[in-house]
Amino acid sequence: MPPRRKSAQAGPPTMAQLRETLWKTADKLRGSMDAAQYKDFVLGLIFLKYVSDAFAERREQIRQDVLADGIDESRAEEFLDDVDEYAGQGVFWVPGQARWEHIAANARSAGIGELLNAAMDAVMKTNPALTGVLPRIFNGEGVDQHRLGELVDLLGDARFTGHRATERPASTPTGEDGALFGESAAGVPTEAATRPARDVLGEVYEYFLERFARTEGRRGGEFYTPASVVRLLVEMLEPYEGRVYDPCCGSGGMFVQAEKFVVAHRGLTHSGDIAVYGQESNERTWRLAKMNLAIHGITGDLSARWDDTFRNDRHPDLRADFILANPPFNMSDWARTVDDQRWRYGTPPTGNANFAWLQHIIAKLGSRGTAGVVMANGSMSSKQSGEGEIRAALVEADLVACMIALPPQLFRTTQIPACLWFFAKDKGQPGARRLAGRRGETLFIDARNMGTMIDRTERILTDGDLEKITGTYRAWRGAKSARDKGLAYENIPGFCYSASTEEIRTHDHVLTPGRYVGAAEADISNDEPVAEKIERLAKELFIHFEESARLEKEVRSQLERLDA
């Protein structure tokens, strides 16, 4: 009998196969440290593996180009060691001691942790954009060096270059499974051309952020906003060009999605049309954001270090065109100063920073800027500690463009019901955008019944949900994207309503959409007389009773035979 041949994989591995390999990597360290710790370890190592793979990919491309130009291979090294040849393509220069082949060769040595720390240092030293960003935690007292070596071995089995895009199943909504089947992979056949390292790692990094956020529970909300919520914010604002700001940027997901939006609508050559600015108060999360932007090739200003936005605004002179934010809900411990110039519409209460965040965001908007903010539902109706007066002042200043009530269970990390606030500094017809004049009006959208449950505890907004919500807002605002599709706004009972400031005033400036949109119109197309319906349902019920009795008799008969 001939020996069995090992089946060869057809082509490079898919994203799903890469994901499986990398999650095994995370599991290697899970038993020896808490979730927050191993997140830093794993994401740091993935980043190092990525820069090494991307460097090797670019190095081989340079070699091939040199030989194609007829230059002798003996002279190729001159070109291979030209740092500018890498930087010009957005590839980080990786010194020899940080290249993966060197690390893998020493994975089982006693000093693997020290070797990895040195590799991180070397990469940061030669790439100023990464200064102070990469973790140097691999040689700590509590780190199991044997497990770390196994981790390096396993990670060596994964390559971040040459991957096929996994075709998204038709039934899988965008954003499910950590956005792994995101826009860049949608509709791409499995047998299509391979993908560059940056695209692959960008998706892997986003996937891991979501998985770690789930693992850490409530703490995960500090660095991760669900993908479908981020997409909704971005698609509502349509940030084609200009300054994009996030005052509590977490791991930078808003910026990544904003860039994806620009590339999807205007092409890769326009990715530089937006400039991103952010601030983050947590050191670990700030490092995650810096790596996330670097991986996606986004040059952003997250300031030289992490800092508290209320205590020390790192972008004091910034006036943004677009602001996207998911601040901590109902934050009670915050740096409050009574005479802060940002509190133009009222001083926020000591015990809750919701209206401090909203006023900070408004203060950072340019003259025609727009903003989308995730908030706890209480912000729409609370009247305690002066919050009602601040909300009324925002409405009377004609700043509130749209309010959206979100469905429950979108945020795995908190059970607090959430909503979206959208601000516009100018609701007239600004500039070349030819928007519809909406001064003195606010759009209310009730999306509480939308979304699809992807498991027992988590809901996402599908592509169809996002299109319905954003299409409604764009039509109301008269955006070009709506005009191109021939969309015209109209009030829909139970879903959306455009209210005047006077109407909002009669509701005491409470901004809960349910107060304005009313109840959905009942579907009477299949109505039947009540008496006939009762008679029909009673007959169906009696039939079920008879079937139940028959089945009970059959089961008893079978059980009696077993006794015999």
VEXGU-118079 format. One record per residue (C-alpha): z, x, y; residue in one letter; residue number from 1. Coordinates in pm, 1 decimal, always signed. Each point is the difference from the previous one (the first is absolute). Example, Ala and Ser with C-alpha at 12.3 -4.5 7.8 and 13.67 -1.06 7.14 Angstrom:
! VEXGU-118079
       pz       px       py aa   i
   +780.0  +1230.0   -450.0  A   1
    -66.0   +137.0   +344.0  S   2
! end
This chain:
! VEXGU-118079
       pz       px       py aa   i
     +0.0     +0.0     +0.0  M   1
   -103.9   +159.8   +330.9  P   2
   +273.1    +67.2   +253.4  P   3
    +49.1   -264.4   +271.0  R   4
   -136.5    +99.8   +332.4  R   5
   +214.4    -37.4   +305.7  K   6
   -168.4   -260.0   +219.0  S   7
   -111.8   +144.4   +330.5  A   8
    +74.4   -183.7   +321.3  Q   9
   -317.2   -125.4   +163.6  A  10
     +1.4   +163.2   +339.9  G  11
   +294.9    +75.9   +225.0  P  12
   +323.3   -202.7    -30.8  P  13
    +49.8   -331.8   +177.4  T  14
   +263.2    -69.8   +263.0  M  15
   +196.0   -203.4   -254.7  A  16
    +21.3   +301.5   -232.2  Q  17
   +108.3   +223.7   +285.1  L  18
   +265.2   -252.8   +101.2  R  19
   +141.2     -7.7   -352.4  E  20
    +22.2   +378.6    -13.2  T  21
   +173.7    +21.9   +335.5  L  22
   +253.9   -271.5    -68.2  W  23
    +96.9   +193.0   -315.5  K  24
    +54.5   +289.3   +238.8  T  25
   +247.9   -202.9   +201.0  A  26
   +184.3   -104.1   -315.3  D  27
    +58.9   +363.1    -92.3  K  28
   +253.2    +40.1   +279.4  L  29
   +127.6   -355.6    +19.0  R  30
   +289.8    +61.1   -234.5  G  31
   +143.2   +293.4   +190.7  S  32
     +7.4   -129.6   +359.5  M  33
     +4.0   -318.4   +207.0  D  34
   -314.2   -183.0   +111.4  A  35
     -2.5   +136.3   +355.4  A  36
    +32.9   +356.8   -127.0  Q  37
   -269.4    -11.1   -262.5  Y  38
   -235.2   -170.3   +245.7  K  39
    +13.0   +315.5   +214.8  D  40
    -51.2   +223.6   -303.3  F  41
   -293.3   -187.2   -146.3  V  42
   -186.7    -72.3   +323.5  L  43
    +48.8   +360.5   +110.0  G  44
   -144.4   +133.1   -325.2  L  45
   -288.2   -248.9     +8.6  I  46
    -81.4   +116.9   +351.2  F  47
     +3.3   +366.3   -106.4  L  48
   -224.5    -78.6   -297.9  K  49
   -235.0   -188.9   +228.7  Y  50
    -38.9   +277.0   +259.6  V  51
    -64.8   +245.9   -282.0  S  52
   -263.1   -222.4   -164.3  D  53
   -170.6    -71.8   +333.1  A  54
     +4.0   +371.6    +82.2  F  55
   -154.2    +90.6   -336.8  A  56
   -263.5   -271.8    +43.6  E  57
    -98.2   +131.4   +342.8  R  58
     +8.2   +362.2   -122.4  R  59
   -247.7    -74.6   -276.6  E  60
   -223.0   -187.9   +243.2  Q  61
     -7.1   +301.9   +233.1  I  62
    -88.7   +226.3   -292.3  R  63
   -290.0   -221.5   -101.1  Q  64
   -125.5    -20.4   +360.1  D  65
    +13.2   +380.0    +36.1  V  66
   -192.9    +58.9   -321.9  L  67
   -254.3   -267.7    +95.6  A  68
    -62.3   +192.2   +323.4  D  69
    -96.7   +304.4   -205.3  G  70
   +309.5   +204.3    +83.6  I  71
   +112.0   +236.0   -275.0  D  72
   +311.3   -113.8   -190.0  E  73
   +168.8   +333.4    +74.9  S  74
    +15.2   -107.9   +365.6  R  75
   +115.1   -354.7    -71.2  A  76
   +368.2    +89.4    +41.6  E  77
    -58.2    +59.2   +371.2  E  78
    -88.6   -366.6    +39.0  F  79
   +254.8   -131.3   -248.8  L  80
   +286.5   +144.4   +202.6  D  81
   -119.9   -132.4   +335.6  D  82
   +274.0   -244.6   +106.2  V  83
   -235.0   -178.3   +241.5  D  84
   -225.7   -101.1   -290.1  E  85
   +288.8   -211.7   -128.2  Y  86
   +150.0   -124.7   +326.4  A  87
   -340.1   -121.9   +116.3  G  88
     -7.7   -238.7   -296.7  Q  89
   +358.9   -117.5    +45.5  G  90
   +122.6   +202.1   -299.0  V  91
   +335.2   +179.7    +16.3  F  92
     -5.3   +375.3    -64.3  W  93
   +206.6    +78.8   -309.4  V  94
   +130.2   +356.7    -40.5  P  95
    -20.7   +155.7   -345.6  G  96
   +371.2    -48.0    -77.2  Q  97
    -31.1   -376.8    +62.3  A  98
   -311.5    -60.1   -208.9  R  99
    +63.9   -211.6   -303.1  W 100
   -134.0   +248.1   -254.3  E 101
   +268.5   +247.2   +113.3  H 102
   +273.7   -262.5    -12.5  I 103
   -110.6   -134.8   -339.2  A 104
     -3.5   +349.8   -148.3  A 105
   +367.2    +34.6    +92.1  N 106
   +111.5   -358.8    -69.5  A 107
   +235.4   +101.3   -283.4  R 108
   +154.2   +293.7   +179.0  S 109
   +364.6    -11.5   +104.5  A 110
    -98.1    +17.7   +366.1  G 111
   -240.0   -296.3    +18.3  I 112
   +209.1   -171.2   +268.8  G 113
     +1.0   +309.1   +218.1  E 114
   -374.4    +39.3    -58.9  L 115
    -66.0   -356.0   +118.4  L 116
   +213.3    +43.5   +310.7  N 117
   -195.9   +315.1    +83.3  A 118
   -327.3   -185.8    -54.3  A 119
   +106.9   -274.1   +241.2  M 120
    +96.5   +262.4   +256.9  D 121
   -335.3   +175.2    -38.4  A 122
   -200.5   -321.0    +49.9  V 123
   +201.6    -97.5   +308.5  M 124
    -30.9   +349.8   +148.5  K 125
   -379.4     +1.6    -25.3  T 126
    -43.7   -363.6   +109.8  N 127
   +185.1    -73.7   +326.6  P 128
    -55.9   -376.6    -38.9  A 129
   +236.9     +9.2   -300.5  L 130
   +277.9   +203.4   +163.2  T 131
   +337.8   -139.1   -101.3  G 132
   -157.0   -274.9   -210.0  V 133
     -6.1   +112.1   -364.2  L 134
   +316.7    -13.3   -212.2  P 135
   +184.4   +321.0    -92.7  R 136
   +240.0   -153.0   -249.5  I 137
   -118.5   +133.6   -334.8  F 138
   +261.5   +270.9    -50.7  N 139
   +312.4   -203.6    +76.2  G 140
   +311.9    +26.2   -209.8  E 141
    -46.6   -341.0   -162.5  G 142
   -368.4    +43.0    -87.4  V 143
    -77.9    +25.3   -371.3  D 144
   -244.6   +293.9     -3.3  Q 145
   -112.9    -75.5   -354.7  H 146
    -96.5   -357.9    +93.9  R 147
   -164.1   +132.0   +314.7  L 148
   -215.9   +230.5   -212.9  G 149
   -101.9   -292.5   -220.1  E 150
    -82.9   -194.0   +315.2  L 151
   -231.5   +276.7   +120.1  V 152
   -166.7    +13.0   -343.0  D 153
    -62.8   -373.7     -2.4  L 154
   -127.0     -1.0   +355.1  L 155
   -240.6   +276.8    -98.6  G 156
   -172.7   -254.1   -226.2  D 157
    -95.8   -207.7   +304.6  A 158
   -283.4    +91.0   +231.9  R 159
    -48.1   -148.1   +344.0  F 160
   -372.1    +73.8     +1.9  T 161
   -280.5   -152.2   -202.3  G 162
   +151.7   -341.8    -64.8  H 163
   -190.9   -315.4    -59.7  R 164
   +107.0   -308.8   +192.3  A 165
   +153.0   -258.4   -231.3  T 166
   -194.1   -321.8    +40.9  E 167
   +224.5   -274.0   +133.6  R 168
    +22.7   -305.0   -225.7  P 169
   -128.1   -314.2   +167.0  A 170
   +336.3   -172.3    -50.0  S 171
   +200.1   +278.7   +162.2  T 172
    +76.8    -64.3   +367.9  P 173
    -35.4   +287.5   +245.6  T 174
   +329.7   +175.8    +44.7  G 175
   +134.5    -79.0   -347.2  E 176
   +119.9   +295.8   -200.2  D 177
    +78.8   +202.7   +307.7  G 178
   -344.2    -38.8   +157.3  A 179
   -135.4   +234.5   -268.0  L 180
   -310.0   -216.1    -17.7  F 181
    -29.1     +6.7   +379.7  G 182
   -300.2    -20.5   +225.6  E 183
   -135.3   +343.0    -89.4  S 184
    -28.0    -94.8   -367.8  A 185
   -104.1   -363.5    +34.5  A 186
   -333.4    -75.7   -159.3  G 187
    -61.3   +360.0   -107.8  V 188
   -124.2    +16.8   -362.4  P 189
   +204.3   +210.9   -239.3  T 190
   -300.1   +218.1    -69.8  E 191
    -56.6    +72.3   +369.4  A 192
    +14.7   +341.2   +158.6  A 193
   +327.7   +190.3     +3.6  T 194
   +229.5     -8.0   +298.8  R 195
   +147.7   +273.0   +222.0  P 196
   +361.2   +111.9    -44.7  A 197
   +116.4   -147.7   +331.8  R 198
   -110.9   -354.7    -88.1  D 199
   +161.0    +19.0   -342.5  V 200
   +331.1   +140.0   +118.3  L 201
    +13.1   -242.9   +290.7  G 202
     -2.3   -290.3   -245.0  E 203
   +245.3   +172.3   -233.6  V 204
   +239.1    +72.3   +285.7  Y 205
     -7.3   -364.1   +115.4  E 206
    +53.7   -117.9   -356.9  Y 207
   +300.5   +225.2    -43.5  F 208
   +152.7   -107.4   +330.3  L 209
     -8.7   -359.5   -119.2  E 210
   +142.9    +83.6   -342.8  R 211
   +280.5   +204.4   +151.9  F 212
    +72.9   -276.8   +252.4  A 213
    +44.1   -240.8   -290.7  R 214
   +226.4   +245.4   -179.6  T 215
   +222.0    +53.4   +302.0  E 216
    +30.5   -370.1    +76.2  G 217
   +122.2    -78.5   +350.0  R 218
    -10.3   +366.6   +104.3  R 219
   -368.7     +3.0    -89.6  G 220
    -68.8   -231.0   +292.6  G 221
    +86.4   +288.2   +233.1  E 222
   -326.7   +176.2    -81.5  F 223
   -233.3   -262.8   -146.5  Y 224
   -156.4   -325.8   +122.9  T 225
   -188.3   -207.9   -261.2  P 226
   -372.7    +76.4     +4.7  A 227
   -113.0   -359.4    +60.0  S 228
   +231.0    -34.7   +302.2  V 229
   -129.9   +326.3   +148.4  V 230
   -357.5   -116.8    -51.5  R 231
    +77.0   -331.3   +170.3  L 232
   +143.5   +174.7   +307.1  L 233
   -295.8   +236.5    +27.2  V 234
   -267.5   -264.9    -63.6  E 235
   +156.0   -225.1   +266.2  M 236
     -7.2   +269.5   +269.4  L 237
   -335.0   +159.8    -96.3  E 238
    +76.1   +353.8   +128.3  P 239
   -356.9   +133.8    +25.2  Y 240
    +87.1   +267.3   +254.9  E 241
   +285.7   +112.3   +221.0  G 242
   +363.4   +101.4    -28.6  R 243
   +195.8   -140.7   -296.7  V 244
   +380.2    +21.6     +7.3  Y 245
   +282.5    -76.3   -241.6  D 246
   +355.9    +54.3   +132.2  P 247
   +155.1    -11.1   -349.5  C 248
   -289.4   +134.5   -204.2  C 249
   +164.7    +44.8   -341.0  G 250
   -242.1   +184.8   -226.5  S 251
   -296.2    -64.4   +231.7  G 252
   -162.3   -289.1   -186.2  G 253
   -101.0   -181.0   +320.2  M 254
   -199.8   +303.4   +115.5  F 255
   -171.5    +44.5   -336.0  V 256
   -106.6   -365.4     -7.8  Q 257
   -119.0    +15.6   +361.5  A 258
   -223.9   +294.1    -86.2  E 259
   -129.5   -183.3   -309.2  K 260
    -86.5   -295.3   +222.6  F 261
   -204.4   +217.0   +235.7  V 262
   -182.7   +176.4   -285.9  V 263
    -71.3   -330.4   -178.9  A 264
   -151.7   -159.0   +310.1  H 265
   -159.1   +293.7   +181.6  R 266
    -35.6   +279.0   -254.0  G 267
   +168.7   +330.7    -74.8  L 268
   -139.8   +168.9   +310.9  T 269
   +212.7   -234.3   +214.0  H 270
   +333.0    +81.9   -167.6  S 271
    +92.2   +202.6   +307.3  G 272
    -43.9   -299.6   +231.7  D 273
   +371.6    -75.8    -22.2  I 274
   +285.3   +232.1    +98.4  A 275
   +331.8    -65.5   -172.7  V 276
   +349.4    +45.7   +138.0  Y 277
   +320.8    -67.9   -185.8  G 278
   +372.7    +58.1    -20.4  Q 279
   +240.7    -13.5   -292.6  E 280
   +377.2    +44.1     +1.3  S 281
    +48.3   +101.9   -363.4  N 282
    -77.4   +364.8    -82.2  E 283
   -116.0    -62.1   -356.7  R 284
   -220.8   -289.9   +104.3  T 285
   -146.2   +198.5   +290.3  W 286
   -103.2   +271.1   -248.7  R 287
   -163.4   -262.8   -223.1  L 288
   -197.5   -129.5   +298.7  A 289
   -116.2   +348.2   +100.1  K 290
   -121.8    +66.5   -355.3  M 291
   -163.5   -343.0    -18.6  N 292
   -199.1    +60.1   +318.3  L 293
    -94.8   +350.9   -112.3  A 294
   -123.6   -129.7   -335.0  I 295
   -217.1   -262.0   +169.2  H 296
   -136.9   +249.3   +250.1  G 297
   +158.2   -179.3   +295.5  I 298
   +104.7   +214.7   +294.3  T 299
   +296.5   -189.6   +138.8  G 300
   +281.4    +70.5   +242.5  D 301
   +325.9    -85.0   -174.7  L 302
   +179.0   +240.4   +236.7  S 303
   +144.7   +334.0   -101.4  A 304
   +295.1   -157.2   -181.1  R 305
   +159.3   -328.5    -99.6  W 306
   +205.4   -186.6   +261.8  D 307
   +153.4   -335.5    +94.4  D 308
   -251.6   -207.5   +200.8  T 309
   +267.2   -173.5   +208.4  F 310
   +202.3   +311.9    +74.9  R 311
   -292.5   +235.7    +60.1  N 312
   -351.4   -138.5    +36.5  D 313
   -221.6   +289.9   -108.7  R 314
   -306.4   -149.2   +172.4  H 315
   +142.7   -104.5   +337.7  P 316
   -332.0     -7.3   +185.5  D 317
   -206.0   -165.1   -273.1  L 318
   -165.2   -333.6    +71.8  R 319
   -165.7   -114.6   -319.0  A 320
   -303.4   -218.2    -61.8  D 321
   +138.5   -119.9   -332.7  F 322
   +354.1     -4.7   -137.3  I 323
    +78.2    -70.6   -365.9  L 324
   +362.6     -7.5   -108.9  A 325
   +243.0   -113.6   -267.2  N 326
   +342.9    +78.0   +151.1  P 327
   +322.9    -27.8   -201.4  P 328
   +106.0   -365.9     -9.9  F 329
   +311.8   -102.0   +192.9  N 330
   +115.8   +360.1    +59.7  M 331
   +360.5     -9.5   +119.2  S 332
    +67.4   +370.9    +53.2  D 333
   -236.6   +117.5   +271.7  W 334
     +6.9   +209.9   +317.7  A 335
    +37.1   -267.8   +269.0  R 336
     +0.7    +81.4   +371.8  T 337
    +51.7   -294.8   +232.9  V 338
   -207.6   +132.8   +292.7  D 339
   -300.4   +106.2   -213.0  D 340
   -324.3    -65.9   +190.8  Q 341
   -157.1   -140.5   -315.7  R 342
   +223.6   -309.0    +15.8  W 343
   -219.1   -170.2   +258.2  R 344
    +42.0   -343.5   -159.5  Y 345
   +371.2    +18.6    -74.2  G 346
   +256.8   +237.8   -150.8  T 347
     +0.7    -24.1   -382.3  P 348
   +333.9    -70.8   -169.9  P 349
   +208.7   +283.1   -140.0  T 350
     -2.0   -134.5   -354.4  G 351
   -372.3    -57.2    -50.7  N 352
   -295.3   +219.7   +104.2  A 353
   -280.2   -252.4    -66.7  N 354
    -67.4    -69.7   +367.7  F 355
    +51.7   +365.1    +87.2  A 356
   -290.7    +87.7   -229.4  W 357
   -217.2   -277.0   +144.4  L 358
    +66.6   +108.7   +357.8  Q 359
    -52.5   +369.1    -80.4  H 360
   -337.9    -89.9   -150.8  I 361
   -101.6   -208.3   +302.8  I 362
   +103.4   +286.1   +230.4  A 363
   -232.7   +236.3   -190.1  K 364
   -309.4   -222.6    +25.6  L 365
   -287.1    +91.2   +229.1  G 366
   -131.6   -250.0   +254.4  S 367
   -222.1   -163.7   -262.8  R 368
   +193.9   +103.3   -307.0  G 369
    +82.2   -216.8   -300.9  T 370
   +277.6    +27.5   -257.8  A 371
    +94.9   -138.5   -340.7  G 372
   +363.3    +16.2   -113.2  V 373
   +181.0   -101.5   -318.6  V 374
   +328.8   -173.6    +79.2  M 375
   +272.9   -198.2   -174.2  A 376
    -49.6   -377.3    +29.3  N 377
   +315.6    -33.5   +206.1  G 378
   -175.1   +163.4   +294.1  S 379
   -212.0   -315.7    +44.8  M 380
   +292.2   -234.7    +61.5  S 381
   +324.9   +192.9    +56.5  S 382
   +190.7    -92.9   +318.0  K 383
   +307.1   +214.4    -45.5  Q 384
    +99.6   +289.0   +228.3  S 385
   -280.5    -63.1   +246.0  G 386
   -285.3    +24.3   -253.2  E 387
   -124.2   -349.4    +90.1  G 388
    -27.2    +99.2   +367.1  E 389
   -194.3   +316.5    -85.5  I 390
   -240.6   -194.7   -221.8  R 391
    -50.8   -257.4   +276.6  A 392
    -74.9   +279.2   +248.0  A 393
   -263.4   +148.2   -234.2  L 394
   -169.4   -339.7    -31.1  V 395
    +11.3    -70.9   +373.0  E 396
   -149.5   +346.7    +66.8  A 397
   -294.5   -114.9   -217.1  D 398
    +37.9   +294.8   -237.0  L 399
    +19.6   -181.9   -334.4  V 400
   -351.5    -46.3   -139.6  A 401
    +72.2   -113.8   -355.2  C 402
   +288.0    -74.3   -237.7  M 403
    -43.7     +0.8   -378.1  I 404
   +256.4   -125.9   -250.2  A 405
    -41.1   +208.6   -316.5  L 406
    +47.8   -121.7   -357.4  P 407
   +314.1   +107.7   -189.7  P 408
    +20.8   +296.9   -240.3  Q 409
   -257.0   +221.7   +172.5  L 410
   +270.0   +262.3    +51.5  F 411
   +151.2   +112.7   -328.5  R 412
   +256.3   +207.2   +191.2  T 413
   +159.9   -295.3   +185.8  T 414
    +46.7   -374.4    -49.3  Q 415
    +16.2    -65.2   +376.0  I 416
   -284.8   -239.4    +99.7  P 417
   -249.4   +170.2   +230.5  A 418
   -249.8    -85.9   +270.1  C 419
   -257.4   +179.4   +214.2  L 420
     +1.0    +17.9   +380.4  W 421
   -323.4    +84.0   +180.4  F 422
     +1.2    +99.5   +365.8  F 423
   -286.9    +34.0   +247.0  A 424
    +47.1   +148.6   +344.6  K 425
   -306.1   -188.7   +125.2  D 426
    -99.2   -331.0   -160.3  K 427
   -290.1    -44.0   +238.8  G 428
   -352.5   +128.3    -64.0  Q 429
    +51.1   +377.1    +12.2  P 430
   -295.3   +231.9    +50.7  G 431
   -295.3    +37.2   -229.9  A 432
   +179.9   -163.6   -294.3  R 433
    -85.9   -346.3   +144.9  R 434
   +305.6   -165.0   -150.3  L 435
    +71.7   -366.2    +64.1  A 436
   +245.6    -69.0   +279.0  G 437
   +332.0   -111.0   -151.5  R 438
   +239.8    +34.3   +290.6  R 439
   +291.6   -239.7    -28.9  G 440
    -59.0    -56.9   -373.5  E 441
   +152.2   +127.2   -324.7  T 442
   -145.6    -40.3   -348.2  L 443
   +233.4   -103.3   -281.6  F 444
    -93.9    +59.6   -365.2  I 445
   +210.4   -122.5   -290.9  D 446
    -84.0   +218.4   -301.6  A 447
   +315.3    -77.7   -198.8  R 448
   -194.5   -160.8   -284.6  N 449
   -253.7   +278.4    -33.1  M 450
     -3.9   +305.9   -224.6  G 451
     -8.0    +61.7   -374.7  T 452
   +289.7   +107.5   -223.0  M 453
    -90.5   +322.9   -183.1  I 454
   +320.1     +0.4   -201.6  D 455
   +329.5   -188.6    -19.6  R 456
   +132.0   +131.5   +333.1  T 457
   -290.6   +112.6   +217.2  E 458
   -275.7   -176.3   +189.6  R 459
   -307.7   +144.4   +173.5  I 460
   -251.3   -139.5   +246.3  L 461
   -344.1     -2.6   -163.5  T 462
   -330.0    +85.4   +166.8  D 463
    -62.2   -372.9    +42.9  G 464
   +339.2    -50.4   +166.8  D 465
    -59.5   +289.2   +237.9  L 466
   -346.1   -126.1    +88.7  E 467
   +130.3   -349.8    +76.2  K 468
   +285.3   +120.4   +222.6  I 469
   -191.6   +269.9   +186.3  T 470
   -309.6   -219.5    +32.7  G 471
   +211.0   -270.3   +162.5  T 472
   +152.6   +240.5   +251.6  Y 473
   -329.7   +170.8    +77.9  R 474
   -170.6   -336.0    +54.1  A 475
   +284.1   -109.9   +229.0  W 476
    -30.4   +325.3   +193.2  R 477
   -380.7    -13.8     +4.6  G 478
    -35.6   +345.7   -156.7  A 479
   -346.6   +139.5    -67.2  K 480
    +70.3     +8.0   -373.9  S 481
    +58.5   -376.6    +13.4  A 482
   -302.5    -67.5   +221.7  R 483
   -221.5   +197.5   -239.2  D 484
   +112.2   -228.0   -283.9  K 485
    -41.3   -313.6   +208.2  G 486
   +371.5    -81.2    -20.3  L 487
   +141.0   -249.9   +248.3  A 488
   +370.0    -72.2    +34.9  Y 489
   +153.3   -339.4    -69.3  E 490
   +355.3   -115.6    -64.4  N 491
    +67.3    -66.5   -368.9  I 492
   +304.6   -219.9    -74.0  P 493
   +250.3   +186.4   -213.6  G 494
   -164.0   +338.7    +61.0  F 495
    -77.9    +87.5   +362.8  C 496
    +48.6   -135.4   +351.7  Y 497
    -67.3   +136.0   +347.6  S 498
   +294.0    -96.7   +220.6  A 499
    +26.3    +18.1   +376.9  S 500
   +293.8   +172.2   +165.5  T 501
   +110.8   -344.9   +119.5  E 502
    +15.6   -126.1   -360.3  E 503
   +201.1   +305.0   -104.6  I 504
   +232.8    -66.1   +291.5  R 505
    +71.1   -350.0   -132.2  T 506
   +108.4   +161.1   -329.3  H 507
   +248.7   +217.8   +189.5  D 508
   -221.3   +306.8    -62.2  H 509
    +59.4     -5.9   -375.1  V 510
   -306.2   +164.7   -160.7  L 511
    +19.4   -120.1   -361.1  T 512
   -359.1    -96.3    -96.4  P 513
   +114.6   -300.3   -204.8  G 514
   +109.2   -172.2   +321.5  R 515
   -351.8     +6.9   +137.0  Y 516
   -250.9    -17.9   -284.8  V 517
   +143.3   -321.9   -142.1  G 518
    -57.9   -121.9   -354.5  A 519
   -320.4    +49.5   -191.5  A 520
   -220.8   -305.5    -25.5  E 521
    +45.8   -172.3   -332.2  A 522
   -296.6     -1.7   -235.8  D 523
    -75.7   -368.0    -58.2  I 524
   -339.3    +53.9   -162.1  S 525
   +139.3    -69.6   -349.2  N 526
   +265.1   -257.7    +90.7  D 527
    +53.3   -295.2   -235.2  E 528
   +220.2   -307.8    +44.3  P 529
   +366.1    +73.5    -75.4  V 530
    +31.7   -275.5   -264.8  A 531
   -305.7   +130.3   -186.5  E 532
   +127.7   +359.3    +17.7  K 533
   +339.6   -100.6   -144.4  I 534
   -167.9   -194.4   -281.0  E 535
   -228.7   +294.6    -81.7  R 536
   +279.2   +256.7     +2.5  L 537
   +225.0   -225.1   -213.7  A 538
   -271.2    -26.4   -266.2  K 539
    -42.6   +378.7     +0.0  E 540
   +378.0    +44.6    -32.4  L 541
    +23.4   -239.5   -298.1  F 542
   -282.1   +188.8   -172.9  I 543
   +197.6   +325.0    +44.0  H 544
   +313.1   -172.1   -139.1  F 545
   -192.1   -109.9   -310.0  E 546
   -141.4   +349.7    -52.3  E 547
   +348.1   +148.4    +38.6  S 548
   +139.0   -235.2   -263.0  A 549
   -282.8    +86.8   -240.1  R 550
    +61.0   +373.0    +43.4  L 551
   +374.7    -43.4    -51.1  E 552
    -63.0   -187.7   -325.5  K 553
   -235.6   +274.1   -119.6  E 554
   +249.9   +277.5    +80.1  V 555
   +279.2   -183.5   -184.7  R 556
   -225.8    -41.2   -303.0  S 557
    -81.8   +371.5     -6.0  Q 558
   +367.7    +95.4    +32.4  L 559
    +95.1   -228.1   -292.5  E 560
   -255.6   +177.3   -217.9  R 561
   +160.6   +333.6    +86.6  L 562
   +341.7   -134.1   -106.7  D 563
   -146.8   -108.7   -331.1  A 564
! end
